[in-house]
Amino acid sequence: MKQLKTVAVMNESHPTEFILLGFADRPWLELPLFITLLITYPMAMMGNITIILVSKIDPRLHSPMYFFLSNLSFLDMCYTTSTVPQMLFNLGSSKRTISYLGCAVQLYVFHLMGGTECLLLAIMSFDRYVAICRPLHYTLIMNQRLCLLLASTVWLTGITYAVSEATVTLQLPLCGVNKLDHLVCEIPVLIKTACGEKVVNELALSVVCIFMLAVPLCLILASYVSIGHAIFKVKSSEGRRKALGTCSSHLLVVFLFYGPAISMYLQPPASISRDQPKFMALFYGVVTPTLNPFIYTLRNKGVKGGVDRLVRGIFSSKRQFTDIT
């Protein structure tokens, strides 16, 4: 009898599906959230696709800065796609479930993109440091080989983080509990939901997040301290304004991404309030990827000029096609 009970608990430890409660206790939030996601998701996709196209097509933007920016845009597209369609489906229907396999895939993709973005933003700050503090050696240091090596390292590290951390989290027993008080499948929420001993998992998550969040952030801050020191040495106001312009967009993106991520991941899951994971996931999983292309387009003259040339090229080709027909 005891053996049968043990087998039953093991079978229930990993349910076939999860119920994502979301804002079930606040139904008045669901319609505005559904409409917001329905508007922002296409905007995020279009904005990031535009950045990638402009960076690839426009020869003036074939530089390390825009190479990393196109990586960021691709990453943001995958980030939002891993969560927003599922959120829209759950908000638009009475069924709020996600299969165990779907939850696992979402967990891997969501944290792969999040971990990679942490490191990619640090690499982008290093690129700005070399461009401003070592301008004469910029093309020599930031050559194509180094850029590819840095990008590959960032993506491989993100994959390693996601696979290791998500796999360990999925091994935690849930003891038949299949309700997640969240909008998506996320590691801190699954750890909080799990039963039994989970101190080791919480400690491992904290240690890994120190490496993935705190260390890159320190490198970013160190880069910008050096950049700020170099900018103050520039005598012409035009040169100072140009240097600040290339950095302000990146700094704003860093603030929007790291702020919510740190408040979510650099504290024990047990101390996280009930609604905090939902709002944080919406912020760094939806708001930031949607705003990133607009921040770079509006504040970066190179990207803005590239978008203008792309739009003019599309309209001129359409006009030529119309004239021919």
C-alpha positions as CSV (number, residue, x, y, z in Angstrom):
1,M,0.0,0.0,0.0
2,K,2.8,2.4,0.9
3,Q,4.6,1.6,-2.5
4,L,1.4,2.4,-4.4
5,K,1.0,5.7,-2.6
6,T,4.7,6.6,-3.4
7,V,4.2,5.8,-7.1
8,A,1.0,8.0,-7.1
9,V,2.9,10.9,-5.6
10,M,5.7,10.5,-8.2
11,N,3.1,10.5,-11.0
12,E,1.5,13.6,-9.6
13,S,4.9,15.3,-9.1
14,H,5.0,16.4,-12.8
15,P,1.4,17.2,-14.0
16,T,0.5,16.9,-17.6
17,E,-0.5,20.6,-17.7
18,F,-0.3,23.8,-15.6
19,I,-3.0,26.3,-14.9
20,L,-1.7,29.8,-15.2
21,L,-3.8,31.8,-12.9
22,G,-2.6,35.2,-14.0
23,F,-4.9,38.0,-12.8
24,A,-7.9,35.7,-12.2
25,D,-8.5,37.4,-8.9
26,R,-8.6,40.8,-10.7
27,P,-10.7,40.1,-13.8
28,W,-11.1,43.8,-14.5
29,L,-7.4,43.8,-15.5
30,E,-7.7,41.1,-18.1
31,L,-9.4,43.0,-21.0
32,P,-7.0,46.1,-20.8
33,L,-4.0,43.7,-20.6
34,F,-5.3,41.7,-23.6
35,I,-5.8,44.8,-25.7
36,T,-2.4,46.2,-24.7
37,L,-0.6,42.9,-25.6
38,L,-2.6,42.7,-28.9
39,I,-1.2,46.2,-29.8
40,T,2.4,45.9,-28.4
41,Y,3.2,42.5,-29.8
42,P,3.0,43.4,-33.5
43,M,4.7,46.7,-32.7
44,A,7.6,44.8,-31.0
45,M,7.9,42.4,-34.0
46,M,7.8,45.2,-36.6
47,G,10.2,47.4,-34.7
48,N,12.8,44.7,-34.2
49,I,12.5,43.3,-37.7
50,T,13.0,46.9,-39.0
51,I,16.2,47.2,-36.9
52,I,17.5,43.9,-38.3
53,L,16.7,44.8,-41.9
54,V,18.2,48.2,-41.7
55,S,21.4,46.9,-40.0
56,K,21.8,44.3,-42.8
57,I,20.8,46.3,-45.8
58,D,22.3,49.7,-45.2
59,P,26.1,49.6,-45.8
60,R,26.6,52.6,-43.5
61,L,25.4,50.5,-40.5
62,H,27.8,47.6,-41.1
63,S,29.7,48.2,-37.9
64,P,30.1,46.3,-34.6
65,M,27.6,48.5,-32.8
66,Y,24.8,47.6,-35.3
67,F,25.9,44.0,-35.4
68,F,25.2,43.7,-31.7
69,L,22.1,45.8,-32.0
70,S,20.6,43.3,-34.6
71,N,21.5,40.5,-32.2
72,L,19.5,42.3,-29.5
73,S,16.6,42.8,-31.8
74,F,16.5,39.1,-32.8
75,L,16.7,38.2,-29.1
76,D,13.8,40.5,-28.2
77,M,11.7,39.0,-31.0
78,C,12.2,35.5,-29.5
79,Y,11.7,36.8,-26.0
80,T,8.2,38.2,-26.7
81,T,7.2,35.3,-28.9
82,S,8.0,32.8,-26.2
83,T,5.4,34.3,-23.9
84,V,3.0,36.8,-25.5
85,P,1.0,34.4,-27.8
86,Q,0.3,32.1,-24.8
87,M,-0.7,35.1,-22.6
88,L,-3.1,36.3,-25.3
89,F,-4.6,32.8,-25.7
90,N,-5.1,32.6,-21.9
91,L,-6.5,36.1,-21.5
92,G,-8.8,35.6,-24.5
93,S,-10.4,32.4,-23.4
94,S,-11.7,30.8,-20.2
95,K,-9.0,28.0,-20.6
96,R,-5.9,29.2,-18.8
97,T,-3.8,26.0,-19.2
98,I,-0.4,25.3,-20.7
99,S,0.9,21.7,-21.3
100,Y,3.9,20.5,-19.2
101,L,5.9,20.3,-22.4
102,G,4.8,23.8,-23.4
103,C,5.8,25.1,-20.0
104,A,9.2,23.5,-20.2
105,V,9.9,24.9,-23.7
106,Q,8.7,28.4,-22.5
107,L,11.0,28.0,-19.5
108,Y,14.0,27.2,-21.6
109,V,13.4,29.9,-24.3
110,F,12.5,32.6,-21.8
111,H,15.6,32.2,-19.7
112,L,17.8,31.6,-22.6
113,M,16.8,35.0,-24.0
114,G,17.0,36.7,-20.6
115,G,20.4,35.3,-19.8
116,T,21.8,36.2,-23.2
117,E,20.4,39.7,-23.0
118,C,22.2,40.3,-19.7
119,L,25.5,39.5,-21.3
120,L,24.8,41.1,-24.7
121,L,24.1,44.5,-23.0
122,A,27.5,44.2,-21.3
123,I,29.3,43.5,-24.6
124,M,27.5,46.5,-26.2
125,S,28.8,48.7,-23.4
126,F,32.3,47.4,-24.0
127,D,31.9,48.3,-27.7
128,R,30.9,51.8,-26.7
129,Y,33.9,52.0,-24.4
130,V,36.3,51.1,-27.1
131,A,34.7,53.5,-29.6
132,I,34.9,56.5,-27.3
133,C,37.9,55.7,-25.1
134,R,40.1,54.1,-27.8
135,P,38.8,55.6,-31.1
136,L,42.0,55.2,-33.0
137,H,42.2,51.5,-32.3
138,Y,38.4,50.8,-32.6
139,T,38.5,49.1,-36.0
140,L,41.6,47.1,-35.0
141,I,40.1,45.9,-31.7
142,M,36.5,45.4,-32.7
143,N,37.2,43.4,-35.8
144,Q,34.8,41.0,-37.4
145,R,36.5,37.9,-35.8
146,L,36.2,39.3,-32.3
147,C,32.6,40.4,-32.8
148,L,31.6,36.9,-33.9
149,L,33.5,35.4,-31.0
150,L,31.9,37.7,-28.5
151,A,28.4,37.1,-29.9
152,S,29.0,33.3,-30.0
153,T,30.2,33.3,-26.4
154,V,27.2,35.3,-25.2
155,W,24.7,33.0,-26.9
156,L,26.5,29.8,-25.7
157,T,26.6,31.1,-22.2
158,G,22.9,31.9,-22.3
159,I,22.2,28.4,-23.5
160,T,24.3,26.9,-20.8
161,Y,22.5,29.0,-18.1
162,A,19.0,28.2,-19.4
163,V,19.6,24.5,-19.9
164,S,21.3,23.9,-16.5
165,E,19.0,26.1,-14.4
166,A,15.7,25.2,-16.1
167,T,16.5,21.5,-16.1
168,V,17.3,21.5,-12.3
169,T,14.1,23.5,-11.6
170,L,11.9,21.0,-13.7
171,Q,13.2,18.2,-11.5
172,L,11.6,19.6,-8.4
173,P,8.5,17.7,-7.2
174,L,5.2,19.6,-7.3
175,C,3.3,17.0,-5.3
176,G,0.2,17.2,-7.6
177,V,0.1,21.0,-7.6
178,N,-0.5,22.3,-11.1
179,K,-1.6,25.9,-10.4
180,L,1.0,28.6,-11.1
181,D,0.1,32.1,-9.8
182,H,1.7,33.7,-12.8
183,L,1.3,34.6,-16.5
184,V,4.2,32.5,-17.7
185,C,6.4,29.6,-16.6
186,E,9.3,31.2,-14.8
187,I,12.0,29.7,-12.6
188,P,11.4,31.6,-9.3
189,V,7.6,30.8,-9.5
190,L,8.2,27.1,-10.1
191,I,10.7,27.0,-7.2
192,K,8.1,28.7,-5.0
193,T,5.4,26.3,-6.0
194,A,7.5,23.2,-5.5
195,C,7.1,21.1,-2.4
196,G,9.9,19.5,-0.3
197,E,13.4,20.7,0.2
198,K,14.3,23.6,-2.2
199,V,16.9,25.6,-0.3
200,V,19.7,24.2,-2.7
201,N,17.7,25.4,-5.7
202,E,17.2,28.9,-4.3
203,L,20.8,29.1,-3.4
204,A,21.9,27.9,-6.9
205,L,19.5,30.4,-8.5
206,S,21.0,33.3,-6.4
207,V,24.6,32.3,-7.2
208,V,23.9,31.9,-11.0
209,C,22.0,35.2,-11.1
210,I,24.9,37.0,-9.4
211,F,27.0,35.9,-12.3
212,M,24.4,36.6,-15.0
213,L,23.1,39.9,-13.6
214,A,25.4,41.5,-11.1
215,V,28.7,40.8,-12.8
216,P,27.6,42.2,-16.3
217,L,26.0,45.2,-14.6
218,C,29.2,46.0,-12.8
219,L,31.1,45.7,-16.1
220,I,28.5,48.1,-17.7
221,L,28.9,50.6,-14.9
222,A,32.7,50.4,-15.1
223,S,32.6,51.0,-18.9
224,Y,30.4,54.0,-18.5
225,V,32.5,55.5,-15.7
226,S,35.5,55.4,-18.2
227,I,33.3,56.7,-21.0
228,G,32.1,59.6,-18.8
229,H,35.6,60.4,-17.9
230,A,36.6,60.4,-21.6
231,I,33.6,62.5,-22.6
232,F,34.5,65.3,-20.1
233,K,37.9,65.5,-21.7
234,V,36.4,66.3,-25.1
235,K,36.7,70.1,-25.7
236,S,34.1,70.6,-28.4
237,S,30.4,70.6,-27.4
238,E,29.5,68.9,-30.7
239,G,31.9,66.0,-30.0
240,R,30.6,65.6,-26.5
241,R,27.0,65.6,-27.7
242,K,27.8,63.0,-30.4
243,A,29.5,60.7,-27.8
244,L,26.6,61.1,-25.4
245,G,24.1,60.4,-28.2
246,T,25.6,57.0,-29.0
247,C,25.5,55.9,-25.3
248,S,22.2,57.3,-24.1
249,S,20.1,54.8,-25.9
250,H,22.1,51.9,-24.6
251,L,22.0,53.2,-21.0
252,L,18.2,53.6,-21.2
253,V,17.8,50.0,-22.4
254,V,20.1,48.8,-19.6
255,F,18.0,50.6,-17.0
256,L,14.7,49.2,-18.4
257,F,16.0,45.6,-18.5
258,Y,18.2,45.3,-15.4
259,G,15.9,47.2,-12.9
260,P,13.0,44.7,-13.0
261,A,15.3,41.7,-13.5
262,I,17.4,42.4,-10.4
263,S,14.3,43.0,-8.3
264,M,13.0,39.6,-9.4
265,Y,16.0,37.4,-9.4
266,L,18.4,38.8,-6.8
267,Q,16.2,38.0,-3.9
268,P,15.0,34.6,-2.5
269,P,11.9,33.3,-4.2
270,A,10.2,32.9,-0.8
271,S,10.4,36.7,-0.3
272,I,8.8,37.6,-3.6
273,S,5.3,39.1,-3.3
274,R,2.4,37.5,-5.0
275,D,1.9,40.0,-7.9
276,Q,5.6,41.0,-8.3
277,P,6.5,38.2,-10.8
278,K,3.6,39.0,-13.0
279,F,4.3,42.7,-13.4
280,M,8.1,42.1,-13.7
281,A,7.6,39.4,-16.4
282,L,5.3,41.9,-18.3
283,F,8.0,44.6,-18.0
284,Y,11.2,42.8,-19.0
285,G,9.4,40.3,-21.3
286,V,7.0,42.6,-23.1
287,V,7.6,46.3,-22.4
288,T,11.3,46.4,-22.8
289,P,11.5,44.4,-26.1
290,T,8.8,46.7,-27.5
291,L,10.5,49.9,-26.5
292,N,14.0,48.9,-27.5
293,P,13.7,49.4,-31.3
294,F,11.9,52.8,-30.7
295,I,14.5,53.9,-28.2
296,Y,17.3,53.2,-30.7
297,T,15.4,54.6,-33.7
298,L,14.4,57.9,-32.0
299,R,17.7,58.5,-30.2
300,N,20.2,57.2,-32.7
301,K,20.8,59.2,-35.8
302,G,22.4,56.2,-37.7
303,V,19.4,54.0,-37.2
304,K,16.9,56.8,-37.9
305,G,18.7,57.6,-41.1
306,G,18.8,53.9,-42.1
307,V,15.1,53.6,-41.5
308,D,14.4,56.7,-43.6
309,R,16.5,55.4,-46.4
310,L,14.8,51.9,-46.2
311,V,11.3,53.5,-46.3
312,R,12.3,55.8,-49.2
313,G,13.8,52.8,-51.1
314,I,10.5,50.8,-50.6
315,F,8.3,53.6,-51.8
316,S,10.6,54.4,-54.8
317,S,10.6,50.7,-55.8
318,K,6.8,50.6,-55.6
319,R,6.6,53.8,-57.7
320,Q,8.9,52.2,-60.4
321,F,6.8,49.0,-60.4
322,T,3.6,51.1,-60.8
323,D,5.2,53.0,-63.7
324,I,6.2,49.8,-65.5
325,T,2.8,48.2,-65.1
